[in-house]
């Protein structure tokens, strides 16, 4: 399933050089089974804007990097449903 619910999250304020912060690292329980870890996008990275068990969906987006031939990498992210 591409739908799920937020199980737990952490707002990351320190990361590797070149990685913009803050961002929301999340663990999501998918509807129908399975659990994924990824970043939650399209939310303000403050606790008041994020609720445990909130419905989310998986989206595939440009990961912001390219291979040596100039092709974009795609990655999955979570967004509020």
Order of alpha helices (4+ residues) and beta strands (2+ residues): beta-beta-beta-beta-beta
